[in-house]
Amino acid sequence: MIPSQILEPEWVLPFEGMQVGDSFFIPTLRPSELIYSIDCGAKRAKVRVKSYVTTKDNQIGVRTWRIG
């Protein structure tokens, strides 16, 4: 399968319930698109975040921390 042809679920970003230092992980085959969406969502929510591509339970994804 080609990753661009795989449909992913809608990403829900939990910024409102996060405290500084909290993190979340979203598995994805399109990490760069997800990081862009996270950055845009953080700007709208007026929070600062830091995101990294990583793996969890052998799945590639993005982990994001609230830093401000």
N, CA, C and O atoms as a Tripos MOL2 file, in Angstrom:
@<TRIPOS>MOLECULE
protein
  272   271    68     0     0
PROTEIN
NO_CHARGES

@<TRIPOS>ATOM
      1 N           0.8300   -1.1840    0.0000 N.3       1 MET1
      2 CA          0.0000    0.0000    0.0000 C.3       1 MET1
      3 C           0.8770    1.2510    0.0000 C.2       1 MET1
      4 O           1.9750    1.2680    0.5550 O.2       1 MET1
      5 N           0.3740    2.2510   -0.6150 N.am      2 ILE2
      6 CA          1.0660    3.5320   -0.6840 C.3       2 ILE2
      7 C           0.5190    4.4190    0.4360 C.2       2 ILE2
      8 O          -0.6960    4.5960    0.5260 O.2       2 ILE2
      9 N           1.4010    4.9960    1.3130 N.am      3 PRO3
     10 CA          0.9130    5.7960    2.4430 C.3       3 PRO3
     11 C          -0.0150    6.9390    2.0510 C.2       3 PRO3
     12 O          -0.9130    7.2810    2.8200 O.2       3 PRO3
     13 N           0.1710    7.5350    0.8870 N.am      4 SER4
     14 CA         -0.6880    8.6460    0.4930 C.3       4 SER4
     15 C          -2.1130    8.1930    0.1620 C.2       4 SER4
     16 O          -3.0260    9.0170    0.1070 O.2       4 SER4
     17 N          -2.3070    6.8950   -0.0580 N.am      5 GLN5
     18 CA         -3.6320    6.3790   -0.3790 C.3       5 GLN5
     19 C          -4.3630    5.8470    0.8590 C.2       5 GLN5
     20 O          -5.5380    5.4880    0.7770 O.2       5 GLN5
     21 N          -3.6760    5.7960    1.9970 N.am      6 ILE6
     22 CA         -4.2820    5.2940    3.2250 C.3       6 ILE6
     23 C          -5.0140    6.4340    3.9140 C.2       6 ILE6
     24 O          -4.4350    7.4920    4.1610 O.2       6 ILE6
     25 N          -6.2770    6.2200    4.2200 N.am      7 LEU7
     26 CA         -7.0610    7.2330    4.9190 C.3       7 LEU7
     27 C          -6.8060    7.1240    6.4120 C.2       7 LEU7
     28 O          -6.8210    6.0320    6.9790 O.2       7 LEU7
     29 N          -6.5710    8.2710    7.0430 N.am      8 GLU8
     30 CA         -6.3570    8.3010    8.4770 C.3       8 GLU8
     31 C          -7.5670    8.9360    9.1390 C.2       8 GLU8
     32 O          -8.2870    9.7130    8.5120 O.2       8 GLU8
     33 N          -7.7930    8.6060   10.4060 N.am      9 PRO9
     34 CA         -8.9100    9.2360   11.1050 C.3       9 PRO9
     35 C          -8.6400   10.7230   11.3260 C.2       9 PRO9
     36 O          -7.5050   11.1840   11.2050 O.2       9 PRO9
     37 N          -9.6870   11.4600   11.6490 N.am     10 GLU10
     38 CA         -9.5220   12.8770   11.9500 C.3      10 GLU10
     39 C          -8.7420   13.0020   13.2510 C.2      10 GLU10
     40 O          -9.0300   12.3140   14.2300 O.2      10 GLU10
     41 N          -7.7530   13.8860   13.2510 N.am     11 TRP11
     42 CA         -6.9310   14.0730   14.4410 C.3      11 TRP11
     43 C          -7.6290   15.0110   15.4160 C.2      11 TRP11
     44 O          -8.0600   16.0990   15.0340 O.2      11 TRP11
     45 N          -7.7410   14.5920   16.6740 N.am     12 VAL12
     46 CA         -8.3230   15.4180   17.7290 C.3      12 VAL12
     47 C          -7.1870   15.8060   18.6610 C.2      12 VAL12
     48 O          -6.5000   14.9420   19.2080 O.2      12 VAL12
     49 N          -6.9910   17.1040   18.8390 N.am     13 LEU13
     50 CA         -5.8690   17.6060   19.6300 C.3      13 LEU13
     51 C          -6.3740   18.1040   20.9850 C.2      13 LEU13
     52 O          -7.1760   19.0370   21.0360 O.2      13 LEU13
     53 N          -5.9150   17.4960   22.0810 N.am     14 PRO14
     54 CA         -6.4810   17.7670   23.4090 C.3      14 PRO14
     55 C          -5.8260   18.9300   24.1580 C.2      14 PRO14
     56 O          -5.5410   18.7920   25.3480 O.2      14 PRO14
     57 N          -5.5810   20.0570   23.5150 N.am     15 PHE15
     58 CA         -4.8510   21.1460   24.1530 C.3      15 PHE15
     59 C          -5.5670   21.7170   25.3760 C.2      15 PHE15
     60 O          -4.9130   22.0810   26.3530 O.2      15 PHE15
     61 N          -6.9020   21.8010   25.3390 N.am     16 GLU16
     62 CA         -7.6440   22.4500   26.4230 C.3      16 GLU16
     63 C          -7.4570   21.7340   27.7580 C.2      16 GLU16
     64 O          -7.4230   22.3840   28.8030 O.2      16 GLU16
     65 N          -7.3370   20.4240   27.7410 N.am     17 GLY17
     66 CA         -7.2130   19.6660   28.9810 C.3      17 GLY17
     67 C          -5.7880   19.4230   29.4280 C.2      17 GLY17
     68 O          -5.5620   18.7040   30.4010 O.2      17 GLY17
     69 N          -4.8230   20.0050   28.7400 N.am     18 MET18
     70 CA         -3.4200   19.7300   29.0460 C.3      18 MET18
     71 C          -2.8130   20.7860   29.9650 C.2      18 MET18
     72 O          -3.1020   21.9770   29.8470 O.2      18 MET18
     73 N          -1.9760   20.3280   30.8700 N.am     19 GLN19
     74 CA         -1.1610   21.2090   31.6970 C.3      19 GLN19
     75 C           0.2480   21.2330   31.0950 C.2      19 GLN19
     76 O           0.6020   20.3500   30.3130 O.2      19 GLN19
     77 N           1.0430   22.2300   31.4540 N.am     20 VAL20
     78 CA          2.4250   22.2920   30.9880 C.3      20 VAL20
     79 C           3.1450   21.0210   31.4570 C.2      20 VAL20
     80 O           3.0850   20.6630   32.6330 O.2      20 VAL20
     81 N           3.8180   20.3510   30.5340 N.am     21 GLY21
     82 CA          4.5230   19.1050   30.8210 C.3      21 GLY21
     83 C           3.7660   17.8620   30.3900 C.2      21 GLY21
     84 O           4.3640   16.7920   30.2840 O.2      21 GLY21
     85 N           2.4610   17.9710   30.1370 N.am     22 ASP22
     86 CA          1.6700   16.8350   29.6480 C.3      22 ASP22
     87 C           2.0190   16.5470   28.1930 C.2      22 ASP22
     88 O           2.4550   17.4380   27.4640 O.2      22 ASP22
     89 N           1.8250   15.2900   27.7740 N.am     23 SER23
     90 CA          2.0910   14.9260   26.3800 C.3      23 SER23
     91 C           1.0250   13.9690   25.8840 C.2      23 SER23
     92 O           0.2780   13.3760   26.6620 O.2      23 SER23
     93 N           0.9750   13.8340   24.5530 N.am     24 PHE24
     94 CA          0.1080   12.8410   23.9230 C.3      24 PHE24
     95 C           0.8260   12.2800   22.7130 C.2      24 PHE24
     96 O           1.7080   12.9240   22.1450 O.2      24 PHE24
     97 N           0.4350   11.0560   22.3200 N.am     25 PHE25
     98 CA          1.0220   10.3690   21.1730 C.3      25 PHE25
     99 C          -0.0890   10.0340   20.1950 C.2      25 PHE25
    100 O          -1.1350    9.5150   20.5840 O.2      25 PHE25
    101 N           0.1400   10.3330   18.9210 N.am     26 ILE26
    102 CA         -0.8100    9.9850   17.8720 C.3      26 ILE26
    103 C          -0.0620    9.1560   16.8230 C.2      26 ILE26
    104 O           0.8720    9.6580   16.1970 O.2      26 ILE26
    105 N          -0.4640    7.8810   16.6240 N.am     27 PRO27
    106 CA          0.1660    7.0820   15.5730 C.3      27 PRO27
    107 C          -0.2770    7.5900   14.2020 C.2      27 PRO27
    108 O          -1.4400    7.9440   14.0100 O.2      27 PRO27
    109 N           0.6570    7.6250   13.2490 N.am     28 THR28
    110 CA          0.3530    8.1080   11.9040 C.3      28 THR28
    111 C           1.4050    7.6370   10.9200 C.2      28 THR28
    112 O           2.5470    7.3670   11.2910 O.2      28 THR28
    113 N           1.0050    7.5420    9.6610 N.am     29 LEU29
    114 CA          1.9600    7.2690    8.5820 C.3      29 LEU29
    115 C           2.3830    8.5660    7.9020 C.2      29 LEU29
    116 O           3.2160    8.5520    6.9970 O.2      29 LEU29
    117 N           1.8100    9.6850    8.3370 N.am     30 ARG30
    118 CA          2.1290   11.0000    7.7630 C.3      30 ARG30
    119 C           2.5490   11.9620    8.8760 C.2      30 ARG30
    120 O           1.8150   12.8990    9.1900 O.2      30 ARG30
    121 N           3.7150   11.7430    9.4700 N.am     31 PRO31
    122 CA          4.1100   12.5620   10.6190 C.3      31 PRO31
    123 C           4.2960   14.0390   10.2940 C.2      31 PRO31
    124 O           3.9880   14.8870   11.1320 O.2      31 PRO31
    125 N           4.7880   14.3730    9.1110 N.am     32 SER32
    126 CA          5.0000   15.7920    8.7980 C.3      32 SER32
    127 C           3.6720   16.5340    8.6910 C.2      32 SER32
    128 O           3.5710   17.6810    9.1270 O.2      32 SER32
    129 N           2.6520   15.8980    8.1180 N.am     33 GLU33
    130 CA          1.3290   16.5270    8.0370 C.3      33 GLU33
    131 C           0.7220   16.7020    9.4330 C.2      33 GLU33
    132 O           0.0900   17.7190    9.7170 O.2      33 GLU33
    133 N           0.9180   15.7120   10.2910 N.am     34 LEU34
    134 CA          0.3860   15.7880   11.6420 C.3      34 LEU34
    135 C           1.0760   16.8950   12.4360 C.2      34 LEU34
    136 O           0.4120   17.6480   13.1470 O.2      34 LEU34
    137 N           2.3960   17.0000   12.3240 N.am     35 ILE35
    138 CA          3.1150   18.0630   13.0390 C.3      35 ILE35
    139 C           2.6340   19.4300   12.5730 C.2      35 ILE35
    140 O           2.4720   20.3340   13.3930 O.2      35 ILE35
    141 N           2.4040   19.5980   11.2890 N.am     36 TYR36
    142 CA          1.8760   20.8660   10.7750 C.3      36 TYR36
    143 C           0.5010   21.1520   11.3830 C.2      36 TYR36
    144 O           0.2370   22.2800   11.8000 O.2      36 TYR36
    145 N          -0.3710   20.1510   11.4370 N.am     37 SER37
    146 CA         -1.7050   20.3280   12.0230 C.3      37 SER37
    147 C          -1.6180   20.6560   13.5110 C.2      37 SER37
    148 O          -2.3700   21.4930   14.0110 O.2      37 SER37
    149 N          -0.7060   20.0020   14.2120 N.am     38 ILE38
    150 CA         -0.5240   20.2770   15.6420 C.3      38 ILE38
    151 C          -0.0580   21.7070   15.8490 C.2      38 ILE38
    152 O          -0.5720   22.4040   16.7230 O.2      38 ILE38
    153 N           0.9120   22.1540   15.0530 N.am     39 ASP39
    154 CA          1.4080   23.5230   15.1840 C.3      39 ASP39
    155 C           0.3100   24.5480   14.9100 C.2      39 ASP39
    156 O           0.2000   25.5420   15.6280 O.2      39 ASP39
    157 N          -0.4970   24.3150   13.8840 N.am     40 CYS40
    158 CA         -1.6070   25.2320   13.5720 C.3      40 CYS40
    159 C          -2.6540   25.2250   14.6870 C.2      40 CYS40
    160 O          -3.1560   26.2810   15.0730 O.2      40 CYS40
    161 N          -2.9770   24.0580   15.1960 N.am     41 GLY41
    162 CA         -3.9420   23.9520   16.2850 C.3      41 GLY41
    163 C          -3.4490   24.6090   17.5620 C.2      41 GLY41
    164 O          -4.2320   25.2110   18.2960 O.2      41 GLY41
    165 N          -2.1600   24.4960   17.8290 N.am     42 ALA42
    166 CA         -1.5850   25.1180   19.0260 C.3      42 ALA42
    167 C          -1.6470   26.6390   18.9200 C.2      42 ALA42
    168 O          -1.9100   27.3190   19.9120 O.2      42 ALA42
    169 N          -1.4090   27.1670   17.7410 N.am     43 LYS43
    170 CA         -1.5170   28.6220   17.5510 C.3      43 LYS43
    171 C          -2.9430   29.0920   17.7920 C.2      43 LYS43
    172 O          -3.1570   30.1110   18.4490 O.2      43 LYS43
    173 N          -3.9210   28.3590   17.2660 N.am     44 ARG44
    174 CA         -5.3280   28.7270   17.4840 C.3      44 ARG44
    175 C          -5.7010   28.6590   18.9600 C.2      44 ARG44
    176 O          -6.4650   29.4910   19.4500 O.2      44 ARG44
    177 N          -5.1520   27.6500   19.6790 N.am     45 ALA45
    178 CA         -5.4540   27.4770   21.0990 C.3      45 ALA45
    179 C          -4.5810   28.3570   21.9900 C.2      45 ALA45
    180 O          -4.7640   28.3990   23.2070 O.2      45 ALA45
    181 N          -3.6220   29.0630   21.3680 N.am     46 LYS46
    182 CA         -2.7040   29.9540   22.0950 C.3      46 LYS46
    183 C          -1.9020   29.2060   23.1610 C.2      46 LYS46
    184 O          -1.7690   29.6630   24.2960 O.2      46 LYS46
    185 N          -1.3720   28.0470   22.7700 N.am     47 VAL47
    186 CA         -0.4790   27.2800   23.6310 C.3      47 VAL47
    187 C           0.8020   26.9960   22.8680 C.2      47 VAL47
    188 O           0.8200   27.0050   21.6370 O.2      47 VAL47
    189 N           1.8810   26.7410   23.6130 N.am     48 ARG48
    190 CA          3.1560   26.3810   23.0030 C.3      48 ARG48
    191 C           3.3570   24.8810   23.1570 C.2      48 ARG48
    192 O           3.1300   24.3210   24.2290 O.2      48 ARG48
    193 N           3.7910   24.2280   22.0630 N.am     49 VAL49
    194 CA          4.0240   22.7880   22.0770 C.3      49 VAL49
    195 C           5.3340   22.4630   21.3760 C.2      49 VAL49
    196 O           5.8710   23.2720   20.6190 O.2      49 VAL49
    197 N           5.8340   21.2670   21.6430 N.am     50 LYS50
    198 CA          7.0100   20.7370   20.9580 C.3      50 LYS50
    199 C           6.6730   19.3230   20.5280 C.2      50 LYS50
    200 O           6.2270   18.5210   21.3480 O.2      50 LYS50
    201 N           6.8790   19.0010   19.2520 N.am     51 SER51
    202 CA          6.5060   17.6950   18.7040 C.3      51 SER51
    203 C           7.7130   16.9860   18.1100 C.2      51 SER51
    204 O           8.5900   17.6150   17.5170 O.2      51 SER51
    205 N           7.7460   15.6690   18.2770 N.am     52 TYR52
    206 CA          8.8120   14.8400   17.7290 C.3      52 TYR52
    207 C           8.2140   13.5870   17.1020 C.2      52 TYR52
    208 O           7.2290   13.0460   17.6040 O.2      52 TYR52
    209 N           8.8070   13.1290   16.0110 N.am     53 VAL53
    210 CA          8.4420   11.8430   15.4180 C.3      53 VAL53
    211 C           9.1290   10.7640   16.2490 C.2      53 VAL53
    212 O          10.3320   10.8420   16.5020 O.2      53 VAL53
    213 N           8.3740    9.7680   16.6680 N.am     54 THR54
    214 CA          8.9120    8.7090   17.5130 C.3      54 THR54
    215 C           8.0960    7.4390   17.2970 C.2      54 THR54
    216 O           7.1800    7.4220   16.4740 O.2      54 THR54
    217 N           8.4190    6.3910   18.0220 N.am     55 THR55
    218 CA          7.6540    5.1550   17.9560 C.3      55 THR55
    219 C           7.1480    4.7910   19.3430 C.2      55 THR55
    220 O           7.7720    5.1140   20.3540 O.2      55 THR55
    221 N           6.0200    4.1190   19.3730 N.am     56 LYS56
    222 CA          5.4510    3.5920   20.6160 C.3      56 LYS56
    223 C           4.7800    2.2820   20.2580 C.2      56 LYS56
    224 O           3.9560    2.2320   19.3450 O.2      56 LYS56
    225 N           5.1220    1.2340   20.9640 N.am     57 ASP57
    226 CA          4.5730   -0.1030   20.6850 C.3      57 ASP57
    227 C           4.7520   -0.4720   19.2100 C.2      57 ASP57
    228 O           3.8410   -1.0090   18.5800 O.2      57 ASP57
    229 N           5.9220   -0.1810   18.6760 N.am     58 ASN58
    230 CA          6.2850   -0.4870   17.2860 C.3      58 ASN58
    231 C           5.4250    0.2300   16.2500 C.2      58 ASN58
    232 O           5.2970   -0.2470   15.1220 O.2      58 ASN58
    233 N           4.8320    1.3700   16.6160 N.am     59 GLN59
    234 CA          4.0750    2.1840   15.6630 C.3      59 GLN59
    235 C           4.7250    3.5540   15.5650 C.2      59 GLN59
    236 O           5.0330    4.1760   16.5820 O.2      59 GLN59
    237 N           4.9350    4.0260   14.3340 N.am     60 ILE60
    238 CA          5.4780    5.3640   14.1490 C.3      60 ILE60
    239 C           4.3680    6.3760   14.4090 C.2      60 ILE60
    240 O           3.1990    6.1340   14.1080 O.2      60 ILE60
    241 N           4.7570    7.5030   14.9690 N.am     61 GLY61
    242 CA          3.7730    8.5370   15.2590 C.3      61 GLY61
    243 C           4.4490    9.8010   15.7390 C.2      61 GLY61
    244 O           5.6560    9.9840   15.5790 O.2      61 GLY61
    245 N           3.6500   10.6690   16.3310 N.am     62 VAL62
    246 CA          4.1490   11.9610   16.8090 C.3      62 VAL62
    247 C           3.7830   12.1030   18.2800 C.2      62 VAL62
    248 O           2.6240   11.9360   18.6610 O.2      62 VAL62
    249 N           4.7900   12.4160   19.1080 N.am     63 ARG63
    250 CA          4.5480   12.7410   20.5120 C.3      63 ARG63
    251 C           4.6910   14.2370   20.6650 C.2      63 ARG63
    252 O           5.6490   14.8320   20.1720 O.2      63 ARG63
    253 N           3.7280   14.8500   21.3560 N.am     64 THR64
    254 CA          3.6840   16.2960   21.5320 C.3      64 THR64
    255 C           3.5710   16.6230   23.0080 C.2      64 THR64
    256 O           2.7510   16.0550   23.7290 O.2      64 THR64
    257 N           4.4250   17.5660   23.4480 N.am     65 TRP65
    258 CA          4.3990   18.0600   24.8170 C.3      65 TRP65
    259 C           3.9010   19.4910   24.8320 C.2      65 TRP65
    260 O           4.2260   20.2730   23.9380 O.2      65 TRP65
    261 N           3.1220   19.8370   25.8310 N.am     66 ARG66
    262 CA          2.7600   21.2330   26.0410 C.3      66 ARG66
    263 C           3.8810   21.8600   26.8500 C.2      66 ARG66
    264 O           4.2350   21.3700   27.9220 O.2      66 ARG66
    265 N           4.4430   22.9550   26.3250 N.am     67 ILE67
    266 CA          5.5650   23.6080   26.9990 C.3      67 ILE67
    267 C           5.2260   25.0130   27.4690 C.2      67 ILE67
    268 O           6.0490   25.6690   28.1070 O.2      67 ILE67
    269 N           4.0410   25.4740   27.1640 N.am     68 GLY68
    270 CA          3.6860   26.8270   27.6220 C.3      68 GLY68
    271 C           2.2460   27.1530   27.3490 C.2      68 GLY68
    272 O           1.7890   28.2490   27.6730 O.2      68 GLY68
@<TRIPOS>BOND
     1     1     2 1
     2     2     3 1
     3     3     4 2
     4     3     5 am
     5     5     6 1
     6     6     7 1
     7     7     8 2
     8     7     9 am
     9     9    10 1
    10    10    11 1
    11    11    12 2
    12    11    13 am
    13    13    14 1
    14    14    15 1
    15    15    16 2
    16    15    17 am
    17    17    18 1
    18    18    19 1
    19    19    20 2
    20    19    21 am
    21    21    22 1
    22    22    23 1
    23    23    24 2
    24    23    25 am
    25    25    26 1
    26    26    27 1
    27    27    28 2
    28    27    29 am
    29    29    30 1
    30    30    31 1
    31    31    32 2
    32    31    33 am
    33    33    34 1
    34    34    35 1
    35    35    36 2
    36    35    37 am
    37    37    38 1
    38    38    39 1
    39    39    40 2
    40    39    41 am
    41    41    42 1
    42    42    43 1
    43    43    44 2
    44    43    45 am
    45    45    46 1
    46    46    47 1
    47    47    48 2
    48    47    49 am
    49    49    50 1
    50    50    51 1
    51    51    52 2
    52    51    53 am
    53    53    54 1
    54    54    55 1
    55    55    56 2
    56    55    57 am
    57    57    58 1
    58    58    59 1
    59    59    60 2
    60    59    61 am
    61    61    62 1
    62    62    63 1
    63    63    64 2
    64    63    65 am
    65    65    66 1
    66    66    67 1
    67    67    68 2
    68    67    69 am
    69    69    70 1
    70    70    71 1
    71    71    72 2
    72    71    73 am
    73    73    74 1
    74    74    75 1
    75    75    76 2
    76    75    77 am
    77    77    78 1
    78    78    79 1
    79    79    80 2
    80    79    81 am
    81    81    82 1
    82    82    83 1
    83    83    84 2
    84    83    85 am
    85    85    86 1
    86    86    87 1
    87    87    88 2
    88    87    89 am
    89    89    90 1
    90    90    91 1
    91    91    92 2
    92    91    93 am
    93    93    94 1
    94    94    95 1
    95    95    96 2
    96    95    97 am
    97    97    98 1
    98    98    99 1
    99    99   100 2
   100    99   101 am
   101   101   102 1
   102   102   103 1
   103   103   104 2
   104   103   105 am
   105   105   106 1
   106   106   107 1
   107   107   108 2
   108   107   109 am
   109   109   110 1
   110   110   111 1
   111   111   112 2
   112   111   113 am
   113   113   114 1
   114   114   115 1
   115   115   116 2
   116   115   117 am
   117   117   118 1
   118   118   119 1
   119   119   120 2
   120   119   121 am
   121   121   122 1
   122   122   123 1
   123   123   124 2
   124   123   125 am
   125   125   126 1
   126   126   127 1
   127   127   128 2
   128   127   129 am
   129   129   130 1
   130   130   131 1
   131   131   132 2
   132   131   133 am
   133   133   134 1
   134   134   135 1
   135   135   136 2
   136   135   137 am
   137   137   138 1
   138   138   139 1
   139   139   140 2
   140   139   141 am
   141   141   142 1
   142   142   143 1
   143   143   144 2
   144   143   145 am
   145   145   146 1
   146   146   147 1
   147   147   148 2
   148   147   149 am
   149   149   150 1
   150   150   151 1
   151   151   152 2
   152   151   153 am
   153   153   154 1
   154   154   155 1
   155   155   156 2
   156   155   157 am
   157   157   158 1
   158   158   159 1
   159   159   160 2
   160   159   161 am
   161   161   162 1
   162   162   163 1
   163   163   164 2
   164   163   165 am
   165   165   166 1
   166   166   167 1
   167   167   168 2
   168   167   169 am
   169   169   170 1
   170   170   171 1
   171   171   172 2
   172   171   173 am
   173   173   174 1
   174   174   175 1
   175   175   176 2
   176   175   177 am
   177   177   178 1
   178   178   179 1
   179   179   180 2
   180   179   181 am
   181   181   182 1
   182   182   183 1
   183   183   184 2
   184   183   185 am
   185   185   186 1
   186   186   187 1
   187   187   188 2
   188   187   189 am
   189   189   190 1
   190   190   191 1
   191   191   192 2
   192   191   193 am
   193   193   194 1
   194   194   195 1
   195   195   196 2
   196   195   197 am
   197   197   198 1
   198   198   199 1
   199   199   200 2
   200   199   201 am
   201   201   202 1
   202   202   203 1
   203   203   204 2
   204   203   205 am
   205   205   206 1
   206   206   207 1
   207   207   208 2
   208   207   209 am
   209   209   210 1
   210   210   211 1
   211   211   212 2
   212   211   213 am
   213   213   214 1
   214   214   215 1
   215   215   216 2
   216   215   217 am
   217   217   218 1
   218   218   219 1
   219   219   220 2
   220   219   221 am
   221   221   222 1
   222   222   223 1
   223   223   224 2
   224   223   225 am
   225   225   226 1
   226   226   227 1
   227   227   228 2
   228   227   229 am
   229   229   230 1
   230   230   231 1
   231   231   232 2
   232   231   233 am
   233   233   234 1
   234   234   235 1
   235   235   236 2
   236   235   237 am
   237   237   238 1
   238   238   239 1
   239   239   240 2
   240   239   241 am
   241   241   242 1
   242   242   243 1
   243   243   244 2
   244   243   245 am
   245   245   246 1
   246   246   247 1
   247   247   248 2
   248   247   249 am
   249   249   250 1
   250   250   251 1
   251   251   252 2
   252   251   253 am
   253   253   254 1
   254   254   255 1
   255   255   256 2
   256   255   257 am
   257   257   258 1
   258   258   259 1
   259   259   260 2
   260   259   261 am
   261   261   262 1
   262   262   263 1
   263   263   264 2
   264   263   265 am
   265   265   266 1
   266   266   267 1
   267   267   268 2
   268   267   269 am
   269   269   270 1
   270   270   271 1
   271   271   272 2
@<TRIPOS>SUBSTRUCTURE
     1 MET1         2 RESIDUE 1 A MET
     2 ILE2         6 RESIDUE 1 A ILE
     3 PRO3        10 RESIDUE 1 A PRO
     4 SER4        14 RESIDUE 1 A SER
     5 GLN5        18 RESIDUE 1 A GLN
     6 ILE6        22 RESIDUE 1 A ILE
     7 LEU7        26 RESIDUE 1 A LEU
     8 GLU8        30 RESIDUE 1 A GLU
     9 PRO9        34 RESIDUE 1 A PRO
    10 GLU10       38 RESIDUE 1 A GLU
    11 TRP11       42 RESIDUE 1 A TRP
    12 VAL12       46 RESIDUE 1 A VAL
    13 LEU13       50 RESIDUE 1 A LEU
    14 PRO14       54 RESIDUE 1 A PRO
    15 PHE15       58 RESIDUE 1 A PHE
    16 GLU16       62 RESIDUE 1 A GLU
    17 GLY17       66 RESIDUE 1 A GLY
    18 MET18       70 RESIDUE 1 A MET
    19 GLN19       74 RESIDUE 1 A GLN
    20 VAL20       78 RESIDUE 1 A VAL
    21 GLY21       82 RESIDUE 1 A GLY
    22 ASP22       86 RESIDUE 1 A ASP
    23 SER23       90 RESIDUE 1 A SER
    24 PHE24       94 RESIDUE 1 A PHE
    25 PHE25       98 RESIDUE 1 A PHE
    26 ILE26      102 RESIDUE 1 A ILE
    27 PRO27      106 RESIDUE 1 A PRO
    28 THR28      110 RESIDUE 1 A THR
    29 LEU29      114 RESIDUE 1 A LEU
    30 ARG30      118 RESIDUE 1 A ARG
    31 PRO31      122 RESIDUE 1 A PRO
    32 SER32      126 RESIDUE 1 A SER
    33 GLU33      130 RESIDUE 1 A GLU
    34 LEU34      134 RESIDUE 1 A LEU
    35 ILE35      138 RESIDUE 1 A ILE
    36 TYR36      142 RESIDUE 1 A TYR
    37 SER37      146 RESIDUE 1 A SER
    38 ILE38      150 RESIDUE 1 A ILE
    39 ASP39      154 RESIDUE 1 A ASP
    40 CYS40      158 RESIDUE 1 A CYS
    41 GLY41      162 RESIDUE 1 A GLY
    42 ALA42      166 RESIDUE 1 A ALA
    43 LYS43      170 RESIDUE 1 A LYS
    44 ARG44      174 RESIDUE 1 A ARG
    45 ALA45      178 RESIDUE 1 A ALA
    46 LYS46      182 RESIDUE 1 A LYS
    47 VAL47      186 RESIDUE 1 A VAL
    48 ARG48      190 RESIDUE 1 A ARG
    49 VAL49      194 RESIDUE 1 A VAL
    50 LYS50      198 RESIDUE 1 A LYS
    51 SER51      202 RESIDUE 1 A SER
    52 TYR52      206 RESIDUE 1 A TYR
    53 VAL53      210 RESIDUE 1 A VAL
    54 THR54      214 RESIDUE 1 A THR
    55 THR55      218 RESIDUE 1 A THR
    56 LYS56      222 RESIDUE 1 A LYS
    57 ASP57      226 RESIDUE 1 A ASP
    58 ASN58      230 RESIDUE 1 A ASN
    59 GLN59      234 RESIDUE 1 A GLN
    60 ILE60      238 RESIDUE 1 A ILE
    61 GLY61      242 RESIDUE 1 A GLY
    62 VAL62      246 RESIDUE 1 A VAL
    63 ARG63      250 RESIDUE 1 A ARG
    64 THR64      254 RESIDUE 1 A THR
    65 TRP65      258 RESIDUE 1 A TRP
    66 ARG66      262 RESIDUE 1 A ARG
    67 ILE67      266 RESIDUE 1 A ILE
    68 GLY68      270 RESIDUE 1 A GLY
